[in-house]
Amino acid sequence: MDPSTPDDQKPLNPGDEGPADAPGVGEDLCPACLGAGSVGGVACALCGGTGKVLQGIGGG
Ligand SMILES: [Zn+2]
């Protein structure tokens, strides 16, 4: 009942520009691992191993 404690949110990855539910933000393939989630056998640091990043798609 306390909106100031969003403990349900997971931390953003370095490649994320904002939370998934934010307006103008959408999932996109990670440019570093191209959706693989890992680079050279190591978890991708940009997307955190998800293979996706959240990018602003609002443009302008
Ligand atoms: Zn990645």
N, CA, C, O and the ligand as a Tripos MOL2 file, in Angstrom:
@<TRIPOS>MOLECULE
protein
  241   239    61     0     0
PROTEIN
NO_CHARGES

@<TRIPOS>ATOM
      1 N           0.8260   -1.2050    0.0000 N.3       1 MET1
      2 CA          0.0000    0.0000    0.0000 C.3       1 MET1
      3 C           0.8590    1.2530    0.0000 C.2       1 MET1
      4 O           0.3390    2.3640    0.1000 O.2       1 MET1
      5 N           2.1530    1.0830   -0.1100 N.am      2 ASP2
      6 CA          3.0490    2.2340   -0.0910 C.3       2 ASP2
      7 C           3.7160    2.3910   -1.4540 C.2       2 ASP2
      8 O           4.6140    1.6200   -1.7930 O.2       2 ASP2
      9 N           3.2990    3.3610   -2.2240 N.am      3 PRO3
     10 CA          3.8300    3.5210   -3.5890 C.3       3 PRO3
     11 C           5.2860    3.9630   -3.6170 C.2       3 PRO3
     12 O           5.9140    3.9520   -4.6760 O.2       3 PRO3
     13 N           5.8280    4.3500   -2.4750 N.am      4 SER4
     14 CA          7.1970    4.8570   -2.4600 C.3       4 SER4
     15 C           8.2070    3.7350   -2.2900 C.2       4 SER4
     16 O           9.4140    3.9750   -2.2500 O.2       4 SER4
     17 N           7.7050    2.5030   -2.1890 N.am      5 THR5
     18 CA          8.6310    1.3830   -2.0290 C.3       5 THR5
     19 C           8.3810    0.3280   -3.1010 C.2       5 THR5
     20 O           7.7650   -0.7070   -2.8460 O.2       5 THR5
     21 N           8.8670    0.6100   -4.2930 N.am      6 PRO6
     22 CA          8.6580   -0.3280   -5.4110 C.3       6 PRO6
     23 C           9.6080   -1.5210   -5.3290 C.2       6 PRO6
     24 O          10.4880   -1.6970   -6.1720 O.2       6 PRO6
     25 N           9.4090   -2.3220   -4.3060 N.am      7 ASP7
     26 CA         10.3260   -3.4510   -4.1190 C.3       7 ASP7
     27 C          10.0920   -4.5390   -5.1630 C.2       7 ASP7
     28 O          10.8250   -5.5260   -5.2230 O.2       7 ASP7
     29 N           9.0590   -4.3440   -5.9870 N.am      8 ASP8
     30 CA          8.7700   -5.3430   -7.0100 C.3       8 ASP8
     31 C           9.5810   -5.0840   -8.2770 C.2       8 ASP8
     32 O           9.6080   -5.9090   -9.1900 O.2       8 ASP8
     33 N          10.2360   -3.9310   -8.3160 N.am      9 GLN9
     34 CA         11.0090   -3.5940   -9.5030 C.3       9 GLN9
     35 C          12.3900   -4.2240   -9.4300 C.2       9 GLN9
     36 O          13.0530   -4.2090   -8.3930 O.2       9 GLN9
     37 N          12.7970   -4.7700  -10.5460 N.am     10 LYS10
     38 CA         14.1550   -5.2840  -10.6120 C.3      10 LYS10
     39 C          15.0830   -4.1930  -11.1320 C.2      10 LYS10
     40 O          14.6540   -3.3240  -11.8910 O.2      10 LYS10
     41 N          16.3240   -4.2320  -10.7380 N.am     11 PRO11
     42 CA         17.2560   -3.1860  -11.1650 C.3      11 PRO11
     43 C          17.4720   -3.1960  -12.6670 C.2      11 PRO11
     44 O          17.4510   -4.2470  -13.3070 O.2      11 PRO11
     45 N          17.6740   -2.0320  -13.2080 N.am     12 LEU12
     46 CA         17.8800   -1.9180  -14.6430 C.3      12 LEU12
     47 C          19.2820   -2.3690  -15.0180 C.2      12 LEU12
     48 O          20.2220   -2.2610  -14.2300 O.2      12 LEU12
     49 N          19.4000   -2.8660  -16.2160 N.am     13 ASN13
     50 CA         20.7070   -3.2260  -16.7320 C.3      13 ASN13
     51 C          21.3720   -1.9860  -17.3100 C.2      13 ASN13
     52 O          20.7080   -0.9940  -17.6110 O.2      13 ASN13
     53 N          22.6660   -2.0510  -17.4580 N.am     14 PRO14
     54 CA         23.3950   -0.8840  -17.9830 C.3      14 PRO14
     55 C          22.8610   -0.4060  -19.3220 C.2      14 PRO14
     56 O          22.9330    0.7830  -19.6330 O.2      14 PRO14
     57 N          22.3270   -1.3230  -20.1150 N.am     15 GLY15
     58 CA         21.8620   -0.9410  -21.4390 C.3      15 GLY15
     59 C          20.4270   -0.4550  -21.4570 C.2      15 GLY15
     60 O          19.9080   -0.0610  -22.5010 O.2      15 GLY15
     61 N          19.7970   -0.4840  -20.3110 N.am     16 ASP16
     62 CA         18.4100   -0.0610  -20.2590 C.3      16 ASP16
     63 C          18.3110    1.4450  -20.0880 C.2      16 ASP16
     64 O          19.0420    2.0530  -19.3060 O.2      16 ASP16
     65 N          17.4020    2.0180  -20.8290 N.am     17 GLU17
     66 CA         17.2310    3.4630  -20.7340 C.3      17 GLU17
     67 C          16.1080    3.8320  -19.7790 C.2      17 GLU17
     68 O          15.9460    4.9970  -19.4180 O.2      17 GLU17
     69 N          15.3390    2.8430  -19.3760 N.am     18 GLY18
     70 CA         14.2520    3.1340  -18.4590 C.3      18 GLY18
     71 C          13.4820    1.8780  -18.1610 C.2      18 GLY18
     72 O          13.6980    0.8530  -18.8080 O.2      18 GLY18
     73 N          12.5890    1.9320  -17.1990 N.am     19 PRO19
     74 CA         11.7730    0.7750  -16.8450 C.3      19 PRO19
     75 C          10.8530    0.3660  -17.9830 C.2      19 PRO19
     76 O          10.4490    1.1970  -18.7970 O.2      19 PRO19
     77 N          10.5260   -0.9210  -18.0340 N.am     20 ALA20
     78 CA          9.7640   -1.4470  -19.1580 C.3      20 ALA20
     79 C           8.3780   -0.8330  -19.2410 C.2      20 ALA20
     80 O           7.7790   -0.7700  -20.3140 O.2      20 ALA20
     81 N           7.8780   -0.3830  -18.1060 N.am     21 ASP21
     82 CA          6.5180    0.1490  -18.1160 C.3      21 ASP21
     83 C           6.4930    1.6620  -18.2870 C.2      21 ASP21
     84 O           5.4420    2.2970  -18.2010 O.2      21 ASP21
     85 N           7.6670    2.2210  -18.5300 N.am     22 ALA22
     86 CA          7.7080    3.6660  -18.7330 C.3      22 ALA22
     87 C           7.2290    4.0060  -20.1350 C.2      22 ALA22
     88 O           7.4680    3.2450  -21.0730 O.2      22 ALA22
     89 N           6.5590    5.1340  -20.2870 N.am     23 PRO23
     90 CA          6.0800    5.5440  -21.6130 C.3      23 PRO23
     91 C           7.2360    5.8430  -22.5510 C.2      23 PRO23
     92 O           8.1970    6.5120  -22.1710 O.2      23 PRO23
     93 N           7.1430    5.3520  -23.7590 N.am     24 GLY24
     94 CA          8.1860    5.6310  -24.7430 C.3      24 GLY24
     95 C           9.3850    4.7250  -24.6220 C.2      24 GLY24
     96 O          10.4050    4.9470  -25.2740 O.2      24 GLY24
     97 N           9.2720    3.7020  -23.7890 N.am     25 VAL25
     98 CA         10.3840    2.7660  -23.6370 C.3      25 VAL25
     99 C           9.9290    1.3840  -24.0730 C.2      25 VAL25
    100 O           8.8680    0.9020  -23.6780 O.2      25 VAL25
    101 N          10.7640    0.7570  -24.9010 N.am     26 GLY26
    102 CA         10.3900   -0.5620  -25.3890 C.3      26 GLY26
    103 C          11.5800   -1.4900  -25.4230 C.2      26 GLY26
    104 O          12.7340   -1.0620  -25.4030 O.2      26 GLY26
    105 N          11.2700   -2.7740  -25.4740 N.am     27 GLU27
    106 CA         12.3380   -3.7570  -25.5420 C.3      27 GLU27
    107 C          12.9600   -3.7750  -26.9290 C.2      27 GLU27
    108 O          12.2780   -3.6160  -27.9420 O.2      27 GLU27
    109 N          14.2540   -3.9700  -26.9490 N.am     28 ASP28
    110 CA         14.9410   -4.0830  -28.2200 C.3      28 ASP28
    111 C          16.0850   -5.0690  -28.0510 C.2      28 ASP28
    112 O          16.5440   -5.3170  -26.9370 O.2      28 ASP28
    113 N          16.5330   -5.6210  -29.1480 N.am     29 LEU29
    114 CA         17.6580   -6.5430  -29.0830 C.3      29 LEU29
    115 C          18.8900   -5.8160  -28.5530 C.2      29 LEU29
    116 O          19.1600   -4.6720  -28.9170 O.2      29 LEU29
    117 N          19.6120   -6.4880  -27.7050 N.am     30 CYS30
    118 CA         20.8260   -5.9050  -27.1680 C.3      30 CYS30
    119 C          21.8490   -5.7560  -28.2940 C.2      30 CYS30
    120 O          22.1660   -6.7240  -28.9860 O.2      30 CYS30
    121 N          22.3600   -4.5410  -28.4710 N.am     31 PRO31
    122 CA         23.3170   -4.2980  -29.5540 C.3      31 PRO31
    123 C          24.6740   -4.9300  -29.2980 C.2      31 PRO31
    124 O          25.4890   -5.0610  -30.2110 O.2      31 PRO31
    125 N          24.9120   -5.3170  -28.0630 N.am     32 ALA32
    126 CA         26.2240   -5.8650  -27.7180 C.3      32 ALA32
    127 C          26.2930   -7.3590  -28.0090 C.2      32 ALA32
    128 O          27.2860   -7.8490  -28.5460 O.2      32 ALA32
    129 N          25.2310   -8.0820  -27.6500 N.am     33 CYS33
    130 CA         25.2410   -9.5380  -27.8240 C.3      33 CYS33
    131 C          24.2320   -9.9600  -28.8760 C.2      33 CYS33
    132 O          24.1010  -11.1470  -29.1770 O.2      33 CYS33
    133 N          23.5240   -9.0000  -29.4310 N.am     34 LEU34
    134 CA         22.5400   -9.2640  -30.4830 C.3      34 LEU34
    135 C          21.4950  -10.2770  -30.0430 C.2      34 LEU34
    136 O          21.0570  -11.1130  -30.8330 O.2      34 LEU34
    137 N          21.1030  -10.1990  -28.7910 N.am     35 GLY35
    138 CA         20.0270  -11.0440  -28.2980 C.3      35 GLY35
    139 C          20.4860  -12.3790  -27.7630 C.2      35 GLY35
    140 O          19.6760  -13.1660  -27.2750 O.2      35 GLY35
    141 N          21.7750  -12.6420  -27.8490 N.am     36 ALA36
    142 CA         22.2810  -13.9310  -27.3850 C.3      36 ALA36
    143 C          22.3440  -13.9890  -25.8670 C.2      36 ALA36
    144 O          22.2120  -15.0620  -25.2780 O.2      36 ALA36
    145 N          22.5410  -12.8630  -25.2460 N.am     37 GLY37
    146 CA         22.6120  -12.8320  -23.7920 C.3      37 GLY37
    147 C          24.0150  -13.0570  -23.2570 C.2      37 GLY37
    148 O          24.2710  -12.9050  -22.0630 O.2      37 GLY37
    149 N          24.9070  -13.4180  -24.1450 N.am     38 SER38
    150 CA         26.2840  -13.6160  -23.7110 C.3      38 SER38
    151 C          27.2250  -13.2970  -24.8570 C.2      38 SER38
    152 O          26.8690  -13.4110  -26.0290 O.2      38 SER38
    153 N          28.4110  -12.9020  -24.5000 N.am     39 VAL39
    154 CA         29.4210  -12.5900  -25.5080 C.3      39 VAL39
    155 C          30.6860  -13.3660  -25.1800 C.2      39 VAL39
    156 O          31.2890  -13.1710  -24.1240 O.2      39 VAL39
    157 N          31.0740  -14.2260  -26.0700 N.am     40 GLY40
    158 CA         32.2840  -15.0170  -25.8410 C.3      40 GLY40
    159 C          32.1440  -15.9410  -24.6360 C.2      40 GLY40
    160 O          33.1300  -16.2430  -23.9640 O.2      40 GLY40
    161 N          30.9260  -16.3890  -24.3620 N.am     41 GLY41
    162 CA         30.7260  -17.3050  -23.2520 C.3      41 GLY41
    163 C          30.5580  -16.6070  -21.9170 C.2      41 GLY41
    164 O          30.4180  -17.2530  -20.8780 O.2      41 GLY41
    165 N          30.5730  -15.2770  -21.9530 N.am     42 VAL42
    166 CA         30.4060  -14.5090  -20.7150 C.3      42 VAL42
    167 C          29.0910  -13.7490  -20.7920 C.2      42 VAL42
    168 O          28.7520  -13.1870  -21.8330 O.2      42 VAL42
    169 N          28.3650  -13.7350  -19.7080 N.am     43 ALA43
    170 CA         27.0980  -13.0270  -19.6740 C.3      43 ALA43
    171 C          27.2930  -11.5880  -20.1120 C.2      43 ALA43
    172 O          28.1890  -10.8950  -19.6290 O.2      43 ALA43
    173 N          26.4620  -11.1540  -21.0160 N.am     44 CYS44
    174 CA         26.5760   -9.8090  -21.5440 C.3      44 CYS44
    175 C          26.3540   -8.7780  -20.4370 C.2      44 CYS44
    176 O          25.3730   -8.8350  -19.6960 O.2      44 CYS44
    177 N          27.2860   -7.8450  -20.3490 N.am     45 ALA45
    178 CA         27.2040   -6.8440  -19.2870 C.3      45 ALA45
    179 C          26.1990   -5.7560  -19.6220 C.2      45 ALA45
    180 O          25.6760   -5.0860  -18.7320 O.2      45 ALA45
    181 N          25.9350   -5.5830  -20.8940 N.am     46 LEU46
    182 CA         25.0570   -4.4890  -21.2920 C.3      46 LEU46
    183 C          23.6010   -4.7960  -20.9680 C.2      46 LEU46
    184 O          22.8720   -3.9400  -20.4660 O.2      46 LEU46
    185 N          23.1890   -6.0110  -21.2580 N.am     47 CYS47
    186 CA         21.7930   -6.3680  -21.0470 C.3      47 CYS47
    187 C          21.6240   -7.2530  -19.8220 C.2      47 CYS47
    188 O          20.5000   -7.5990  -19.4570 O.2      47 CYS47
    189 N          22.7210   -7.6210  -19.1880 N.am     48 GLY48
    190 CA         22.6370   -8.4520  -17.9920 C.3      48 GLY48
    191 C          22.3150   -9.8880  -18.3090 C.2      48 GLY48
    192 O          21.8900  -10.6390  -17.4320 O.2      48 GLY48
    193 N          22.5120  -10.2860  -19.5640 N.am     49 GLY49
    194 CA         22.2810  -11.6770  -19.9390 C.3      49 GLY49
    195 C          20.8790  -11.9500  -20.4330 C.2      49 GLY49
    196 O          20.5280  -13.0970  -20.7100 O.2      49 GLY49
    197 N          20.0730  -10.9060  -20.5450 N.am     50 THR50
    198 CA         18.7070  -11.1020  -21.0090 C.3      50 THR50
    199 C          18.6260  -11.0940  -22.5330 C.2      50 THR50
    200 O          17.6750  -11.6190  -23.1130 O.2      50 THR50
    201 N          19.6200  -10.5010  -23.1730 N.am     51 GLY51
    202 CA         19.5920  -10.4040  -24.6250 C.3      51 GLY51
    203 C          18.7360   -9.2580  -25.1140 C.2      51 GLY51
    204 O          18.6070   -9.0290  -26.3160 O.2      51 GLY51
    205 N          18.1590   -8.5480  -24.1810 N.am     52 LYS52
    206 CA         17.3100   -7.4270  -24.5660 C.3      52 LYS52
    207 C          17.6520   -6.2070  -23.7360 C.2      52 LYS52
    208 O          18.0890   -6.3180  -22.5900 O.2      52 LYS52
    209 N          17.4520   -5.0660  -24.3170 N.am     53 VAL53
    210 CA         17.6320   -3.8340  -23.5800 C.3      53 VAL53
    211 C          16.3700   -2.9950  -23.7270 C.2      53 VAL53
    212 O          15.5990   -3.1720  -24.6700 O.2      53 VAL53
    213 N          16.1760   -2.1060  -22.8080 N.am     54 LEU54
    214 CA         15.0210   -1.2280  -22.8650 C.3      54 LEU54
    215 C          15.4850    0.1230  -23.3930 C.2      54 LEU54
    216 O          16.3020    0.8080  -22.7770 O.2      54 LEU54
    217 N          14.9420    0.4850  -24.5490 N.am     55 GLN55
    218 CA         15.3740    1.7250  -25.1620 C.3      55 GLN55
    219 C          14.1960    2.6550  -25.3710 C.2      55 GLN55
    220 O          13.0590    2.2300  -25.5780 O.2      55 GLN55
    221 N          14.5030    3.9090  -25.3100 N.am     56 GLY56
    222 CA         13.4730    4.9050  -25.5830 C.3      56 GLY56
    223 C          13.1150    4.8900  -27.0640 C.2      56 GLY56
    224 O          13.9900    4.9820  -27.9260 O.2      56 GLY56
    225 N          11.8450    4.7750  -27.3460 N.am     57 ILE57
    226 CA         11.4160    4.6950  -28.7380 C.3      57 ILE57
    227 C          10.5520    5.8960  -29.0950 C.2      57 ILE57
    228 O           9.8920    5.9190  -30.1350 O.2      57 ILE57
    229 N          10.5680    6.8660  -28.2390 N.am     58 GLY58
    230 CA          9.7180    8.0330  -28.4710 C.3      58 GLY58
    231 C          10.2070    8.8680  -29.6300 C.2      58 GLY58
    232 O           9.4220    9.5150  -30.3240 O.2      58 GLY58
    233 N          11.5360    8.8470  -29.8380 N.am     59 GLY59
    234 CA         12.0910    9.6680  -30.8860 C.3      59 GLY59
    235 C          11.9500   11.1380  -30.5840 C.2      59 GLY59
    236 O          11.6170   11.5310  -29.4650 O.2      59 GLY59
    237 N          12.2080   11.9520  -31.5970 N.am     60 GLY60
    238 CA         12.0600   13.3680  -31.4350 C.3      60 GLY60
    239 C          13.0660   13.9300  -30.4650 C.2      60 GLY60
    240 O          13.0750   15.1350  -30.2120 O.2      60 GLY60
    241 ZN         23.4970   -8.1630  -24.3570 Zn       61 ZN61
@<TRIPOS>BOND
     1     1     2 1
     2     2     3 1
     3     3     4 2
     4     3     5 am
     5     5     6 1
     6     6     7 1
     7     7     8 2
     8     7     9 am
     9     9    10 1
    10    10    11 1
    11    11    12 2
    12    11    13 am
    13    13    14 1
    14    14    15 1
    15    15    16 2
    16    15    17 am
    17    17    18 1
    18    18    19 1
    19    19    20 2
    20    19    21 am
    21    21    22 1
    22    22    23 1
    23    23    24 2
    24    23    25 am
    25    25    26 1
    26    26    27 1
    27    27    28 2
    28    27    29 am
    29    29    30 1
    30    30    31 1
    31    31    32 2
    32    31    33 am
    33    33    34 1
    34    34    35 1
    35    35    36 2
    36    35    37 am
    37    37    38 1
    38    38    39 1
    39    39    40 2
    40    39    41 am
    41    41    42 1
    42    42    43 1
    43    43    44 2
    44    43    45 am
    45    45    46 1
    46    46    47 1
    47    47    48 2
    48    47    49 am
    49    49    50 1
    50    50    51 1
    51    51    52 2
    52    51    53 am
    53    53    54 1
    54    54    55 1
    55    55    56 2
    56    55    57 am
    57    57    58 1
    58    58    59 1
    59    59    60 2
    60    59    61 am
    61    61    62 1
    62    62    63 1
    63    63    64 2
    64    63    65 am
    65    65    66 1
    66    66    67 1
    67    67    68 2
    68    67    69 am
    69    69    70 1
    70    70    71 1
    71    71    72 2
    72    71    73 am
    73    73    74 1
    74    74    75 1
    75    75    76 2
    76    75    77 am
    77    77    78 1
    78    78    79 1
    79    79    80 2
    80    79    81 am
    81    81    82 1
    82    82    83 1
    83    83    84 2
    84    83    85 am
    85    85    86 1
    86    86    87 1
    87    87    88 2
    88    87    89 am
    89    89    90 1
    90    90    91 1
    91    91    92 2
    92    91    93 am
    93    93    94 1
    94    94    95 1
    95    95    96 2
    96    95    97 am
    97    97    98 1
    98    98    99 1
    99    99   100 2
   100    99   101 am
   101   101   102 1
   102   102   103 1
   103   103   104 2
   104   103   105 am
   105   105   106 1
   106   106   107 1
   107   107   108 2
   108   107   109 am
   109   109   110 1
   110   110   111 1
   111   111   112 2
   112   111   113 am
   113   113   114 1
   114   114   115 1
   115   115   116 2
   116   115   117 am
   117   117   118 1
   118   118   119 1
   119   119   120 2
   120   119   121 am
   121   121   122 1
   122   122   123 1
   123   123   124 2
   124   123   125 am
   125   125   126 1
   126   126   127 1
   127   127   128 2
   128   127   129 am
   129   129   130 1
   130   130   131 1
   131   131   132 2
   132   131   133 am
   133   133   134 1
   134   134   135 1
   135   135   136 2
   136   135   137 am
   137   137   138 1
   138   138   139 1
   139   139   140 2
   140   139   141 am
   141   141   142 1
   142   142   143 1
   143   143   144 2
   144   143   145 am
   145   145   146 1
   146   146   147 1
   147   147   148 2
   148   147   149 am
   149   149   150 1
   150   150   151 1
   151   151   152 2
   152   151   153 am
   153   153   154 1
   154   154   155 1
   155   155   156 2
   156   155   157 am
   157   157   158 1
   158   158   159 1
   159   159   160 2
   160   159   161 am
   161   161   162 1
   162   162   163 1
   163   163   164 2
   164   163   165 am
   165   165   166 1
   166   166   167 1
   167   167   168 2
   168   167   169 am
   169   169   170 1
   170   170   171 1
   171   171   172 2
   172   171   173 am
   173   173   174 1
   174   174   175 1
   175   175   176 2
   176   175   177 am
   177   177   178 1
   178   178   179 1
   179   179   180 2
   180   179   181 am
   181   181   182 1
   182   182   183 1
   183   183   184 2
   184   183   185 am
   185   185   186 1
   186   186   187 1
   187   187   188 2
   188   187   189 am
   189   189   190 1
   190   190   191 1
   191   191   192 2
   192   191   193 am
   193   193   194 1
   194   194   195 1
   195   195   196 2
   196   195   197 am
   197   197   198 1
   198   198   199 1
   199   199   200 2
   200   199   201 am
   201   201   202 1
   202   202   203 1
   203   203   204 2
   204   203   205 am
   205   205   206 1
   206   206   207 1
   207   207   208 2
   208   207   209 am
   209   209   210 1
   210   210   211 1
   211   211   212 2
   212   211   213 am
   213   213   214 1
   214   214   215 1
   215   215   216 2
   216   215   217 am
   217   217   218 1
   218   218   219 1
   219   219   220 2
   220   219   221 am
   221   221   222 1
   222   222   223 1
   223   223   224 2
   224   223   225 am
   225   225   226 1
   226   226   227 1
   227   227   228 2
   228   227   229 am
   229   229   230 1
   230   230   231 1
   231   231   232 2
   232   231   233 am
   233   233   234 1
   234   234   235 1
   235   235   236 2
   236   235   237 am
   237   237   238 1
   238   238   239 1
   239   239   240 2
@<TRIPOS>SUBSTRUCTURE
     1 MET1         2 RESIDUE 1 A MET
     2 ASP2         6 RESIDUE 1 A ASP
     3 PRO3        10 RESIDUE 1 A PRO
     4 SER4        14 RESIDUE 1 A SER
     5 THR5        18 RESIDUE 1 A THR
     6 PRO6        22 RESIDUE 1 A PRO
     7 ASP7        26 RESIDUE 1 A ASP
     8 ASP8        30 RESIDUE 1 A ASP
     9 GLN9        34 RESIDUE 1 A GLN
    10 LYS10       38 RESIDUE 1 A LYS
    11 PRO11       42 RESIDUE 1 A PRO
    12 LEU12       46 RESIDUE 1 A LEU
    13 ASN13       50 RESIDUE 1 A ASN
    14 PRO14       54 RESIDUE 1 A PRO
    15 GLY15       58 RESIDUE 1 A GLY
    16 ASP16       62 RESIDUE 1 A ASP
    17 GLU17       66 RESIDUE 1 A GLU
    18 GLY18       70 RESIDUE 1 A GLY
    19 PRO19       74 RESIDUE 1 A PRO
    20 ALA20       78 RESIDUE 1 A ALA
    21 ASP21       82 RESIDUE 1 A ASP
    22 ALA22       86 RESIDUE 1 A ALA
    23 PRO23       90 RESIDUE 1 A PRO
    24 GLY24       94 RESIDUE 1 A GLY
    25 VAL25       98 RESIDUE 1 A VAL
    26 GLY26      102 RESIDUE 1 A GLY
    27 GLU27      106 RESIDUE 1 A GLU
    28 ASP28      110 RESIDUE 1 A ASP
    29 LEU29      114 RESIDUE 1 A LEU
    30 CYS30      118 RESIDUE 1 A CYS
    31 PRO31      122 RESIDUE 1 A PRO
    32 ALA32      126 RESIDUE 1 A ALA
    33 CYS33      130 RESIDUE 1 A CYS
    34 LEU34      134 RESIDUE 1 A LEU
    35 GLY35      138 RESIDUE 1 A GLY
    36 ALA36      142 RESIDUE 1 A ALA
    37 GLY37      146 RESIDUE 1 A GLY
    38 SER38      150 RESIDUE 1 A SER
    39 VAL39      154 RESIDUE 1 A VAL
    40 GLY40      158 RESIDUE 1 A GLY
    41 GLY41      162 RESIDUE 1 A GLY
    42 VAL42      166 RESIDUE 1 A VAL
    43 ALA43      170 RESIDUE 1 A ALA
    44 CYS44      174 RESIDUE 1 A CYS
    45 ALA45      178 RESIDUE 1 A ALA
    46 LEU46      182 RESIDUE 1 A LEU
    47 CYS47      186 RESIDUE 1 A CYS
    48 GLY48      190 RESIDUE 1 A GLY
    49 GLY49      194 RESIDUE 1 A GLY
    50 THR50      198 RESIDUE 1 A THR
    51 GLY51      202 RESIDUE 1 A GLY
    52 LYS52      206 RESIDUE 1 A LYS
    53 VAL53      210 RESIDUE 1 A VAL
    54 LEU54      214 RESIDUE 1 A LEU
    55 GLN55      218 RESIDUE 1 A GLN
    56 GLY56      222 RESIDUE 1 A GLY
    57 ILE57      226 RESIDUE 1 A ILE
    58 GLY58      230 RESIDUE 1 A GLY
    59 GLY59      234 RESIDUE 1 A GLY
    60 GLY60      238 RESIDUE 1 A GLY
    61 ZN61       241 GROUP 0 **** ****
